[in-house]
């Protein structure tokens, strides 16, 4: 699913994010959404979220369960 649309992301969802310091390498971090930080309904680089591990980044993939 598309991580650029806020409506697609729910608290508790399993997602892959790219953190700010991993943007060049594109390294993804997997985790569960604790908070959605982006207020706008969409964002071209992905909706910014905080994972339950306190890591912050932009959603690249939403993992279907």
PDB file of N, CA, C, O and CB in Angstrom:
ATOM      1  N   UNK A   1       0.835  -1.196   0.000  1.00  0.00           N
ATOM      2  CA  UNK A   1       0.000   0.000   0.000  1.00  0.00           C
ATOM      3  C   UNK A   1       0.871   1.247   0.000  1.00  0.00           C
ATOM      4  O   UNK A   1       2.075   1.193   0.249  1.00  0.00           O
ATOM      5  CB  UNK A   1      -0.945   0.005   1.214  1.00  0.00           C
ATOM      6  N   UNK A   2       0.233   2.358  -0.283  1.00  0.00           N
ATOM      7  CA  UNK A   2       0.936   3.617  -0.482  1.00  0.00           C
ATOM      8  C   UNK A   2       1.182   4.340   0.837  1.00  0.00           C
ATOM      9  O   UNK A   2       0.236   4.705   1.535  1.00  0.00           O
ATOM     10  CB  UNK A   2       0.151   4.510  -1.423  1.00  0.00           C
ATOM     11  N   UNK A   3       2.448   4.546   1.176  1.00  0.00           N
ATOM     12  CA  UNK A   3       2.811   5.252   2.399  1.00  0.00           C
ATOM     13  C   UNK A   3       2.757   6.756   2.272  1.00  0.00           C
ATOM     14  O   UNK A   3       3.095   7.470   3.217  1.00  0.00           O
ATOM     15  CB  UNK A   3       4.169   4.851   2.822  1.00  0.00           C
ATOM     16  N   UNK A   4       2.328   7.260   1.095  1.00  0.00           N
ATOM     17  CA  UNK A   4       2.225   8.707   0.879  1.00  0.00           C
ATOM     18  C   UNK A   4       0.867   9.253   1.291  1.00  0.00           C
ATOM     19  O   UNK A   4       0.690  10.469   1.359  1.00  0.00           O
ATOM     20  CB  UNK A   4       2.485   9.039  -0.578  1.00  0.00           C
ATOM     21  N   UNK A   5      -0.097   8.376   1.568  1.00  0.00           N
ATOM     22  CA  UNK A   5      -1.449   8.787   1.941  1.00  0.00           C
ATOM     23  C   UNK A   5      -1.669   8.536   3.431  1.00  0.00           C
ATOM     24  O   UNK A   5      -1.527   7.410   3.907  1.00  0.00           O
ATOM     25  CB  UNK A   5      -2.510   8.031   1.096  1.00  0.00           C
ATOM     26  N   UNK A   6      -2.018   9.599   4.164  1.00  0.00           N
ATOM     27  CA  UNK A   6      -2.215   9.475   5.615  1.00  0.00           C
ATOM     28  C   UNK A   6      -3.344   8.505   5.952  1.00  0.00           C
ATOM     29  O   UNK A   6      -3.281   7.807   6.964  1.00  0.00           O
ATOM     30  CB  UNK A   6      -2.512  10.844   6.226  1.00  0.00           C
ATOM     31  N   UNK A   7      -4.383   8.458   5.104  1.00  0.00           N
ATOM     32  CA  UNK A   7      -5.551   7.602   5.358  1.00  0.00           C
ATOM     33  C   UNK A   7      -5.193   6.115   5.353  1.00  0.00           C
ATOM     34  O   UNK A   7      -5.908   5.311   5.950  1.00  0.00           O
ATOM     35  CB  UNK A   7      -6.631   7.871   4.316  1.00  0.00           C
ATOM     36  N   UNK A   8      -4.095   5.739   4.684  1.00  0.00           N
ATOM     37  CA  UNK A   8      -3.693   4.329   4.599  1.00  0.00           C
ATOM     38  C   UNK A   8      -2.973   3.844   5.856  1.00  0.00           C
ATOM     39  O   UNK A   8      -2.799   2.640   6.045  1.00  0.00           O
ATOM     40  CB  UNK A   8      -2.797   4.121   3.394  1.00  0.00           C
ATOM     41  N   UNK A   9      -2.554   4.774   6.717  1.00  0.00           N
ATOM     42  CA  UNK A   9      -1.704   4.433   7.863  1.00  0.00           C
ATOM     43  C   UNK A   9      -2.521   4.519   9.145  1.00  0.00           C
ATOM     44  O   UNK A   9      -3.167   5.532   9.414  1.00  0.00           O
ATOM     45  CB  UNK A   9      -0.468   5.373   7.940  1.00  0.00           C
ATOM     46  N   UNK A  10      -2.487   3.459   9.926  1.00  0.00           N
ATOM     47  CA  UNK A  10      -3.215   3.411  11.187  1.00  0.00           C
ATOM     48  C   UNK A  10      -2.223   3.168  12.326  1.00  0.00           C
ATOM     49  O   UNK A  10      -1.199   2.512  12.131  1.00  0.00           O
ATOM     50  CB  UNK A  10      -4.312   2.304  11.158  1.00  0.00           C
ATOM     51  N   UNK A  11      -2.525   3.691  13.500  1.00  0.00           N
ATOM     52  CA  UNK A  11      -1.708   3.414  14.685  1.00  0.00           C
ATOM     53  C   UNK A  11      -1.765   1.910  14.942  1.00  0.00           C
ATOM     54  O   UNK A  11      -2.843   1.315  14.953  1.00  0.00           O
ATOM     55  CB  UNK A  11      -2.211   4.232  15.945  1.00  0.00           C
ATOM     56  N   UNK A  12      -0.604   1.305  15.147  1.00  0.00           N
ATOM     57  CA  UNK A  12      -0.520  -0.137  15.362  1.00  0.00           C
ATOM     58  C   UNK A  12      -0.192  -0.915  14.100  1.00  0.00           C
ATOM     59  O   UNK A  12       0.061  -2.118  14.166  1.00  0.00           O
ATOM     60  CB  UNK A  12      -1.808  -0.637  15.928  1.00  0.00           C
ATOM     61  N   UNK A  13      -0.191  -0.246  12.945  1.00  0.00           N
ATOM     62  CA  UNK A  13       0.101  -0.919  11.676  1.00  0.00           C
ATOM     63  C   UNK A  13       1.592  -1.254  11.586  1.00  0.00           C
ATOM     64  O   UNK A  13       2.435  -0.519  12.102  1.00  0.00           O
ATOM     65  CB  UNK A  13      -0.326  -0.033  10.477  1.00  0.00           C
ATOM     66  N   UNK A  14       1.904  -2.368  10.927  1.00  0.00           N
ATOM     67  CA  UNK A  14       3.298  -2.768  10.688  1.00  0.00           C
ATOM     68  C   UNK A  14       3.762  -2.095   9.405  1.00  0.00           C
ATOM     69  O   UNK A  14       3.164  -2.292   8.346  1.00  0.00           O
ATOM     70  CB  UNK A  14       3.446  -4.336  10.591  1.00  0.00           C
ATOM     71  N   UNK A  15       4.835  -1.294   9.495  1.00  0.00           N
ATOM     72  CA  UNK A  15       5.314  -0.523   8.350  1.00  0.00           C
ATOM     73  C   UNK A  15       6.839  -0.617   8.240  1.00  0.00           C
ATOM     74  O   UNK A  15       7.519  -1.051   9.170  1.00  0.00           O
ATOM     75  CB  UNK A  15       4.874   0.953   8.469  1.00  0.00           C
ATOM     76  N   UNK A  16       7.355  -0.203   7.091  1.00  0.00           N
ATOM     77  CA  UNK A  16       8.789   0.007   6.901  1.00  0.00           C
ATOM     78  C   UNK A  16       8.994   1.495   6.675  1.00  0.00           C
ATOM     79  O   UNK A  16       8.335   2.109   5.836  1.00  0.00           O
ATOM     80  CB  UNK A  16       9.356  -0.845   5.697  1.00  0.00           C
ATOM     81  N   UNK A  17       9.931   2.069   7.448  1.00  0.00           N
ATOM     82  CA  UNK A  17      10.230   3.498   7.319  1.00  0.00           C
ATOM     83  C   UNK A  17      11.689   3.682   6.923  1.00  0.00           C
ATOM     84  O   UNK A  17      12.523   2.800   7.126  1.00  0.00           O
ATOM     85  CB  UNK A  17       9.926   4.250   8.643  1.00  0.00           C
ATOM     86  N   UNK A  18      11.979   4.858   6.351  1.00  0.00           N
ATOM     87  CA  UNK A  18      13.369   5.258   6.152  1.00  0.00           C
ATOM     88  C   UNK A  18      13.610   6.441   7.082  1.00  0.00           C
ATOM     89  O   UNK A  18      12.901   7.446   7.026  1.00  0.00           O
ATOM     90  CB  UNK A  18      13.675   5.628   4.634  1.00  0.00           C
ATOM     91  N   UNK A  19      14.629   6.304   7.943  1.00  0.00           N
ATOM     92  CA  UNK A  19      14.978   7.366   8.875  1.00  0.00           C
ATOM     93  C   UNK A  19      15.809   8.420   8.144  1.00  0.00           C
ATOM     94  O   UNK A  19      16.413   8.140   7.109  1.00  0.00           O
ATOM     95  CB  UNK A  19      15.752   6.800  10.100  1.00  0.00           C
ATOM     96  N   UNK A  20      15.832   9.625   8.691  1.00  0.00           N
ATOM     97  CA  UNK A  20      16.528  10.758   8.060  1.00  0.00           C
ATOM     98  C   UNK A  20      17.977  10.405   7.705  1.00  0.00           C
ATOM     99  O   UNK A  20      18.429  10.694   6.597  1.00  0.00           O
ATOM    100  CB  UNK A  20      16.504  11.982   8.994  1.00  0.00           C
ATOM    101  N   UNK A  21      18.702   9.786   8.636  1.00  0.00           N
ATOM    102  CA  UNK A  21      20.117   9.497   8.398  1.00  0.00           C
ATOM    103  C   UNK A  21      20.327   8.282   7.488  1.00  0.00           C
ATOM    104  O   UNK A  21      21.467   7.956   7.159  1.00  0.00           O
ATOM    105  CB  UNK A  21      20.823   9.268   9.721  1.00  0.00           C
ATOM    106  N   UNK A  22      19.256   7.614   7.080  1.00  0.00           N
ATOM    107  CA  UNK A  22      19.360   6.481   6.155  1.00  0.00           C
ATOM    108  C   UNK A  22      18.804   6.814   4.769  1.00  0.00           C
ATOM    109  O   UNK A  22      18.688   5.929   3.921  1.00  0.00           O
ATOM    110  CB  UNK A  22      18.626   5.274   6.727  1.00  0.00           C
ATOM    111  N   UNK A  23      18.457   8.091   4.530  1.00  0.00           N
ATOM    112  CA  UNK A  23      17.834   8.446   3.258  1.00  0.00           C
ATOM    113  C   UNK A  23      18.748   8.171   2.063  1.00  0.00           C
ATOM    114  O   UNK A  23      18.275   7.728   1.017  1.00  0.00           O
ATOM    115  CB  UNK A  23      17.436   9.909   3.270  1.00  0.00           C
ATOM    116  N   UNK A  24      20.037   8.426   2.203  1.00  0.00           N
ATOM    117  CA  UNK A  24      20.966   8.174   1.092  1.00  0.00           C
ATOM    118  C   UNK A  24      21.083   6.686   0.778  1.00  0.00           C
ATOM    119  O   UNK A  24      21.062   6.288  -0.387  1.00  0.00           O
ATOM    120  CB  UNK A  24      22.347   8.740   1.420  1.00  0.00           C
ATOM    121  N   UNK A  25      21.206   5.861   1.829  1.00  0.00           N
ATOM    122  CA  UNK A  25      21.381   4.421   1.615  1.00  0.00           C
ATOM    123  C   UNK A  25      20.044   3.738   1.333  1.00  0.00           C
ATOM    124  O   UNK A  25      20.005   2.670   0.721  1.00  0.00           O
ATOM    125  CB  UNK A  25      22.053   3.777   2.837  1.00  0.00           C
ATOM    126  N   UNK A  26      18.949   4.355   1.782  1.00  0.00           N
ATOM    127  CA  UNK A  26      17.633   3.762   1.583  1.00  0.00           C
ATOM    128  C   UNK A  26      17.347   2.610   2.540  1.00  0.00           C
ATOM    129  O   UNK A  26      16.410   1.841   2.322  1.00  0.00           O
ATOM    130  CB  UNK A  26      17.504   3.281   0.167  1.00  0.00           C
ATOM    131  N   UNK A  27      18.149   2.484   3.603  1.00  0.00           N
ATOM    132  CA  UNK A  27      17.954   1.396   4.569  1.00  0.00           C
ATOM    133  C   UNK A  27      16.606   1.564   5.271  1.00  0.00           C
ATOM    134  O   UNK A  27      16.278   2.638   5.774  1.00  0.00           O
ATOM    135  CB  UNK A  27      19.111   1.364   5.613  1.00  0.00           C
ATOM    136  N   UNK A  28      15.836   0.475   5.290  1.00  0.00           N
ATOM    137  CA  UNK A  28      14.499   0.512   5.875  1.00  0.00           C
ATOM    138  C   UNK A  28      14.501  -0.076   7.276  1.00  0.00           C
ATOM    139  O   UNK A  28      15.252  -1.005   7.574  1.00  0.00           O
ATOM    140  CB  UNK A  28      13.507  -0.242   4.992  1.00  0.00           C
ATOM    141  N   UNK A  29      13.647   0.482   8.134  1.00  0.00           N
ATOM    142  CA  UNK A  29      13.464   0.007   9.498  1.00  0.00           C
ATOM    143  C   UNK A  29      12.013  -0.437   9.636  1.00  0.00           C
ATOM    144  O   UNK A  29      11.096   0.302   9.276  1.00  0.00           O
ATOM    145  CB  UNK A  29      13.830   1.117  10.552  1.00  0.00           C
ATOM    146  N   UNK A  30      11.804  -1.644  10.157  1.00  0.00           N
ATOM    147  CA  UNK A  30      10.452  -2.180  10.299  1.00  0.00           C
ATOM    148  C   UNK A  30       9.976  -1.993  11.729  1.00  0.00           C
ATOM    149  O   UNK A  30      10.746  -2.136  12.679  1.00  0.00           O
ATOM    150  CB  UNK A  30      10.404  -3.673   9.902  1.00  0.00           C
ATOM    151  N   UNK A  31       8.695  -1.671  11.869  1.00  0.00           N
ATOM    152  CA  UNK A  31       8.141  -1.532  13.210  1.00  0.00           C
ATOM    153  C   UNK A  31       6.668  -1.184  13.174  1.00  0.00           C
ATOM    154  O   UNK A  31       6.065  -1.062  12.108  1.00  0.00           O
ATOM    155  CB  UNK A  31       8.897  -0.478  13.985  1.00  0.00           C
ATOM    156  N   UNK A  32       6.101  -1.026  14.361  1.00  0.00           N
ATOM    157  CA  UNK A  32       4.688  -0.714  14.503  1.00  0.00           C
ATOM    158  C   UNK A  32       4.506   0.780  14.768  1.00  0.00           C
ATOM    159  O   UNK A  32       5.241   1.369  15.561  1.00  0.00           O
ATOM    160  CB  UNK A  32       4.060  -1.547  15.637  1.00  0.00           C
ATOM    161  N   UNK A  33       3.528   1.386  14.103  1.00  0.00           N
ATOM    162  CA  UNK A  33       3.265   2.822  14.233  1.00  0.00           C
ATOM    163  C   UNK A  33       2.720   3.120  15.626  1.00  0.00           C
ATOM    164  O   UNK A  33       1.734   2.527  16.065  1.00  0.00           O
ATOM    165  CB  UNK A  33       2.268   3.304  13.143  1.00  0.00           C
ATOM    166  N   UNK A  34       3.387   4.056  16.315  1.00  0.00           N
ATOM    167  CA  UNK A  34       2.896   4.523  17.614  1.00  0.00           C
ATOM    168  C   UNK A  34       2.143   5.843  17.442  1.00  0.00           C
ATOM    169  O   UNK A  34       1.085   6.044  18.037  1.00  0.00           O
ATOM    170  CB  UNK A  34       4.070   4.694  18.617  1.00  0.00           C
ATOM    171  N   UNK A  35       2.704   6.748  16.617  1.00  0.00           N
ATOM    172  CA  UNK A  35       2.076   8.052  16.364  1.00  0.00           C
ATOM    173  C   UNK A  35       2.266   8.430  14.907  1.00  0.00           C
ATOM    174  O   UNK A  35       3.291   8.114  14.303  1.00  0.00           O
ATOM    175  CB  UNK A  35       2.668   9.149  17.290  1.00  0.00           C
ATOM    176  N   UNK A  36       1.268   9.112  14.342  1.00  0.00           N
ATOM    177  CA  UNK A  36       1.393   9.676  12.995  1.00  0.00           C
ATOM    178  C   UNK A  36       1.742  11.153  13.175  1.00  0.00           C
ATOM    179  O   UNK A  36       0.991  11.901  13.801  1.00  0.00           O
ATOM    180  CB  UNK A  36       0.057   9.485  12.141  1.00  0.00           C
ATOM    181  N   UNK A  37       2.886  11.570  12.624  1.00  0.00           N
ATOM    182  CA  UNK A  37       3.386  12.928  12.879  1.00  0.00           C
ATOM    183  C   UNK A  37       2.994  13.922  11.783  1.00  0.00           C
ATOM    184  O   UNK A  37       2.886  15.117  12.057  1.00  0.00           O
ATOM    185  CB  UNK A  37       4.896  12.901  13.016  1.00  0.00           C
ATOM    186  N   UNK A  38       2.779  13.456  10.553  1.00  0.00           N
ATOM    187  CA  UNK A  38       2.396  14.347   9.452  1.00  0.00           C
ATOM    188  C   UNK A  38       0.917  14.691   9.579  1.00  0.00           C
ATOM    189  O   UNK A  38       0.074  13.806   9.728  1.00  0.00           O
ATOM    190  CB  UNK A  38       2.692  13.689   8.068  1.00  0.00           C
ATOM    191  N   UNK A  39       0.610  15.982   9.519  1.00  0.00           N
ATOM    192  CA  UNK A  39      -0.781  16.431   9.650  1.00  0.00           C
ATOM    193  C   UNK A  39      -1.522  16.439   8.309  1.00  0.00           C
ATOM    194  O   UNK A  39      -2.733  16.223   8.275  1.00  0.00           O
ATOM    195  CB  UNK A  39      -0.818  17.825  10.262  1.00  0.00           C
ATOM    196  N   UNK A  40      -0.813  16.684   7.211  1.00  0.00           N
ATOM    197  CA  UNK A  40      -1.481  16.793   5.909  1.00  0.00           C
ATOM    198  C   UNK A  40      -1.950  15.421   5.423  1.00  0.00           C
ATOM    199  O   UNK A  40      -1.399  14.401   5.838  1.00  0.00           O
ATOM    200  CB  UNK A  40      -0.534  17.430   4.867  1.00  0.00           C
ATOM    201  N   UNK A  41      -2.966  15.380   4.544  1.00  0.00           N
ATOM    202  CA  UNK A  41      -3.521  14.092   4.095  1.00  0.00           C
ATOM    203  C   UNK A  41      -2.567  13.271   3.226  1.00  0.00           C
ATOM    204  O   UNK A  41      -2.725  12.057   3.105  1.00  0.00           O
ATOM    205  CB  UNK A  41      -4.790  14.335   3.329  1.00  0.00           C
ATOM    206  N   UNK A  42      -1.576  13.935   2.620  1.00  0.00           N
ATOM    207  CA  UNK A  42      -0.572  13.193   1.849  1.00  0.00           C
ATOM    208  C   UNK A  42       0.746  13.948   1.837  1.00  0.00           C
ATOM    209  O   UNK A  42       0.799  15.143   2.130  1.00  0.00           O
ATOM    210  CB  UNK A  42      -1.059  12.949   0.406  1.00  0.00           C
ATOM    211  N   UNK A  43       1.825  13.219   1.489  1.00  0.00           N
ATOM    212  CA  UNK A  43       3.160  13.815   1.429  1.00  0.00           C
ATOM    213  C   UNK A  43       3.951  13.055   0.374  1.00  0.00           C
ATOM    214  O   UNK A  43       3.953  11.824   0.385  1.00  0.00           O
ATOM    215  CB  UNK A  43       3.884  13.771   2.833  1.00  0.00           C
ATOM    216  N   UNK A  44       4.626  13.756  -0.542  1.00  0.00           N
ATOM    217  CA  UNK A  44       5.306  13.074  -1.652  1.00  0.00           C
ATOM    218  C   UNK A  44       6.428  12.122  -1.233  1.00  0.00           C
ATOM    219  O   UNK A  44       6.742  11.187  -1.970  1.00  0.00           O
ATOM    220  CB  UNK A  44       5.868  14.093  -2.576  1.00  0.00           C
ATOM    221  N   UNK A  45       7.039  12.343  -0.061  1.00  0.00           N
ATOM    222  CA  UNK A  45       8.148  11.482   0.376  1.00  0.00           C
ATOM    223  C   UNK A  45       7.716  10.446   1.406  1.00  0.00           C
ATOM    224  O   UNK A  45       8.540   9.670   1.891  1.00  0.00           O
ATOM    225  CB  UNK A  45       9.264  12.329   0.953  1.00  0.00           C
ATOM    226  N   UNK A  46       6.431  10.431   1.742  1.00  0.00           N
ATOM    227  CA  UNK A  46       5.923   9.482   2.733  1.00  0.00           C
ATOM    228  C   UNK A  46       5.482  10.197   3.993  1.00  0.00           C
ATOM    229  O   UNK A  46       6.024  11.239   4.361  1.00  0.00           O
ATOM    230  CB  UNK A  46       6.982   8.437   3.069  1.00  0.00           C
ATOM    231  N   UNK A  47       4.492   9.621   4.644  1.00  0.00           N
ATOM    232  CA  UNK A  47       3.968  10.185   5.891  1.00  0.00           C
ATOM    233  C   UNK A  47       4.971   9.910   7.019  1.00  0.00           C
ATOM    234  O   UNK A  47       5.458   8.789   7.171  1.00  0.00           O
ATOM    235  CB  UNK A  47       2.557   9.581   6.234  1.00  0.00           C
ATOM    236  N   UNK A  48       5.266  10.940   7.799  1.00  0.00           N
ATOM    237  CA  UNK A  48       6.226  10.783   8.907  1.00  0.00           C
ATOM    238  C   UNK A  48       5.505  10.182  10.112  1.00  0.00           C
ATOM    239  O   UNK A  48       4.442  10.651  10.520  1.00  0.00           O
ATOM    240  CB  UNK A  48       6.883  12.158   9.287  1.00  0.00           C
ATOM    241  N   UNK A  49       6.114   9.126  10.673  1.00  0.00           N
ATOM    242  CA  UNK A  49       5.534   8.447  11.826  1.00  0.00           C
ATOM    243  C   UNK A  49       6.601   8.185  12.881  1.00  0.00           C
ATOM    244  O   UNK A  49       7.799   8.222  12.600  1.00  0.00           O
ATOM    245  CB  UNK A  49       4.867   7.130  11.401  1.00  0.00           C
ATOM    246  N   UNK A  50       6.136   7.917  14.106  1.00  0.00           N
ATOM    247  CA  UNK A  50       7.016   7.439  15.171  1.00  0.00           C
ATOM    248  C   UNK A  50       6.642   5.986  15.426  1.00  0.00           C
ATOM    249  O   UNK A  50       5.469   5.655  15.593  1.00  0.00           O
ATOM    250  CB  UNK A  50       6.886   8.316  16.487  1.00  0.00           C
ATOM    251  N   UNK A  51       7.656   5.120  15.454  1.00  0.00           N
ATOM    252  CA  UNK A  51       7.430   3.711  15.751  1.00  0.00           C
ATOM    253  C   UNK A  51       7.368   3.504  17.261  1.00  0.00           C
ATOM    254  O   UNK A  51       7.719   4.399  18.030  1.00  0.00           O
ATOM    255  CB  UNK A  51       8.539   2.836  15.127  1.00  0.00           C
ATOM    256  N   UNK A  52       6.921   2.322  17.683  1.00  0.00           N
ATOM    257  CA  UNK A  52       6.857   2.036  19.119  1.00  0.00           C
ATOM    258  C   UNK A  52       8.243   1.984  19.753  1.00  0.00           C
ATOM    259  O   UNK A  52       8.364   2.001  20.978  1.00  0.00           O
ATOM    260  CB  UNK A  52       6.134   0.720  19.358  1.00  0.00           C
ATOM    261  N   UNK A  53       9.296   1.919  18.923  1.00  0.00           N
ATOM    262  CA  UNK A  53      10.682   1.947  19.415  1.00  0.00           C
ATOM    263  C   UNK A  53      11.225   3.373  19.488  1.00  0.00           C
ATOM    264  O   UNK A  53      12.412   3.569  19.748  1.00  0.00           O
ATOM    265  CB  UNK A  53      11.583   1.096  18.514  1.00  0.00           C
ATOM    266  N   UNK A  54      10.367   4.365  19.261  1.00  0.00           N
ATOM    267  CA  UNK A  54      10.686   5.806  19.295  1.00  0.00           C
ATOM    268  C   UNK A  54      11.475   6.274  18.062  1.00  0.00           C
ATOM    269  O   UNK A  54      11.903   7.427  18.010  1.00  0.00           O
ATOM    270  CB  UNK A  54      11.485   6.126  20.554  1.00  0.00           C
ATOM    271  N   UNK A  55      11.670   5.389  17.068  1.00  0.00           N
ATOM    272  CA  UNK A  55      12.351   5.797  15.843  1.00  0.00           C
ATOM    273  C   UNK A  55      11.362   6.572  14.968  1.00  0.00           C
ATOM    274  O   UNK A  55      10.182   6.229  14.893  1.00  0.00           O
ATOM    275  CB  UNK A  55      12.926   4.556  15.078  1.00  0.00           C
ATOM    276  N   UNK A  56      11.863   7.623  14.308  1.00  0.00           N
ATOM    277  CA  UNK A  56      11.020   8.481  13.480  1.00  0.00           C
ATOM    278  C   UNK A  56      11.502   8.404  12.036  1.00  0.00           C
ATOM    279  O   UNK A  56      12.702   8.439  11.766  1.00  0.00           O
ATOM    280  CB  UNK A  56      11.040   9.951  13.994  1.00  0.00           C
ATOM    281  N   UNK A  57      10.552   8.300  11.118  1.00  0.00           N
ATOM    282  CA  UNK A  57      10.915   8.282   9.705  1.00  0.00           C
ATOM    283  C   UNK A  57       9.687   8.342   8.835  1.00  0.00           C
ATOM    284  O   UNK A  57       8.560   8.425   9.322  1.00  0.00           O
ATOM    285  CB  UNK A  57      11.727   7.045   9.373  1.00  0.00           C
ATOM    286  N   UNK A  58       9.924   8.298   7.529  1.00  0.00           N
ATOM    287  CA  UNK A  58       8.825   8.376   6.562  1.00  0.00           C
ATOM    288  C   UNK A  58       8.470   6.979   6.066  1.00  0.00           C
ATOM    289  O   UNK A  58       9.349   6.175   5.758  1.00  0.00           O
ATOM    290  CB  UNK A  58       9.201   9.293   5.371  1.00  0.00           C
ATOM    291  N   UNK A  59       7.159   6.701   5.994  1.00  0.00           N
ATOM    292  CA  UNK A  59       6.673   5.377   5.611  1.00  0.00           C
ATOM    293  C   UNK A  59       6.959   5.118   4.139  1.00  0.00           C
ATOM    294  O   UNK A  59       6.570   5.902   3.273  1.00  0.00           O
ATOM    295  CB  UNK A  59       5.164   5.246   5.895  1.00  0.00           C
ATOM    296  N   UNK A  60       7.651   3.998   3.858  1.00  0.00           N
ATOM    297  CA  UNK A  60       7.910   3.570   2.491  1.00  0.00           C
ATOM    298  C   UNK A  60       7.003   2.415   2.104  1.00  0.00           C
ATOM    299  O   UNK A  60       6.550   2.346   0.962  1.00  0.00           O
ATOM    300  CB  UNK A  60       9.373   3.169   2.324  1.00  0.00           C
ATOM    301  N   UNK A  61       6.726   1.501   3.037  1.00  0.00           N
ATOM    302  CA  UNK A  61       5.867   0.350   2.764  1.00  0.00           C
ATOM    303  C   UNK A  61       4.965   0.085   3.953  1.00  0.00           C
ATOM    304  O   UNK A  61       5.376   0.202   5.107  1.00  0.00           O
ATOM    305  CB  UNK A  61       6.707  -0.899   2.439  1.00  0.00           C
ATOM    306  N   UNK A  62       3.717  -0.279   3.645  1.00  0.00           N
ATOM    307  CA  UNK A  62       2.794  -0.743   4.665  1.00  0.00           C
ATOM    308  C   UNK A  62       2.693  -2.248   4.477  1.00  0.00           C
ATOM    309  O   UNK A  62       2.310  -2.718   3.405  1.00  0.00           O
ATOM    310  CB  UNK A  62       1.379  -0.031   4.565  1.00  0.00           C
ATOM    311  N   UNK A  63       3.034  -3.005   5.514  1.00  0.00           N
ATOM    312  CA  UNK A  63       3.077  -4.462   5.411  1.00  0.00           C
ATOM    313  C   UNK A  63       1.701  -5.022   5.736  1.00  0.00           C
ATOM    314  O   UNK A  63       1.180  -4.837   6.836  1.00  0.00           O
ATOM    315  CB  UNK A  63       4.156  -5.061   6.359  1.00  0.00           C
ATOM    316  N   UNK A  64       1.127  -5.704   4.765  1.00  0.00           N
ATOM    317  CA  UNK A  64      -0.206  -6.308   4.941  1.00  0.00           C
ATOM    318  C   UNK A  64      -0.095  -7.497   5.862  1.00  0.00           C
ATOM    319  O   UNK A  64       0.855  -8.274   5.768  1.00  0.00           O
ATOM    320  CB  UNK A  64      -0.820  -6.734   3.579  1.00  0.00           C
ATOM    321  N   UNK A  65      -1.049  -7.647   6.743  1.00  0.00           N
ATOM    322  CA  UNK A  65      -1.012  -8.788   7.679  1.00  0.00           C
ATOM    323  C   UNK A  65      -1.982  -9.856   7.260  1.00  0.00           C
ATOM    324  O   UNK A  65      -2.090 -10.887   7.924  1.00  0.00           O
ATOM    325  CB  UNK A  65      -1.326  -8.339   9.104  1.00  0.00           C
TER     326      UNK A  65
END
